[in-house]
Amino acid sequence: MKLEFQEYQPRKIVNVHKHVDGPWFWTKYSAHPYVGCRSGCEFCYLRGGHYLGKRDPDSFDALIQVKTNAIERLRLELGKLEPDVISCGDWQQPAEDRYGLSRQMLEVVLEMGFPLFIVERSPLLTRDLDLLQAINAKSWVGVVISISNVDPTLKHAFEPRSPGIRRRLETMQVLAEAGILVGTSLMPIIPFAGDSQKHLEDTIIATKDHGGKFVLGGGLSMSGVQAERSFAAAAQIDPALEQGWRTLYKSDSDKPNYGPPRSYTASLGRRVRDLCHKHDVMDRMPRYIPDTPLGINKRIAEHLFLKTYERELAEASNFRVWAYRKAAWTVDELPQSIADLYAKEGLAGIEALPDVGGKVAQEIVTQLEISRA
Ligand code: SF4
């Protein structure tokens, strides 16, 4: 397939997220140098949604747009932001071989002192190990290597041009041996074809064997062109698989639900968690906690985000899930130390915070007392 590059200069490169995406990647910012991806995985969620803007979705893997002003924009925009975790770079080949923008972006992240998060399939990432180590020494680095499964048949069906699984695991090992926090993004877990105990456990064991500390399991989303491509790839394996998916996503036509039913997602999460525990691997990525007065807010918010996840896995009511999520956002974004607030105003001060109810306030106080002990 012919590959084209198109250079352009966007007016902005850093996306500032409304809320940190706990308890998943914990990122507040994101900045990426390329639009489109040569690997062209059938299930890639970037095919759908707003990522491509007005571009023809079928051009996703044939046209790579290159943000040639990425470095200047990143330096300028980070200079106006509070340091927090930024998801940065894209080591896809051949774009990164040709332009090297991700390496230069890491140089800016190091210079500006921001903690860094990377999600990646490409082994080219190890080229920049020196910079990753330097950023890790100065602030923090967390990396997730994307591995949907370790089954070659599924890899071939859904991501035929992406880097091989063995090379991704070798990348994980190199990072782990360099002292960098690394784990697996076990996403998307392919419904029915890739969600057996064996599929999940094989990936968790492979992660552990290569120095990974955690596995984040997540299901397959369905949106627009990405849904069409995913259904077609499933049909290639087995028409019954496609039909099973259409039932799972309640798709009589080509407009499926975005996700499977909550019961399926929660059960998958519980199974991943149990298998992670069995193999002494975490099922969440530990959060970066800054060594500043607001670090305690991040620690308490992390606890609340984890409670949110626990409730999702337990299929608790939406009300209970959102009670923790909203409280987590409040604490995470509080401009003053929650420990100072508690010292001055006690439980009443915590209860007066927006979206922090009595039970959650009490839980925050318990966590504050534990952190003081
Ligand atoms: S490698 Fe990642 S970004 Fe590229 S197509 Fe595959 S899933 Fe999408």
Boltz pocket constraint, residues with backbone or C-beta under 6 A from the ligand:
constraints:
  - pocket:
      binder: B
      contacts: [[A, 37], [A, 38], [A, 39], [A, 40], [A, 41], [A, 43], [A, 44], [A, 45], [A, 46], [A, 121], [A, 159], [A, 162]]
      max_distance: 6.0
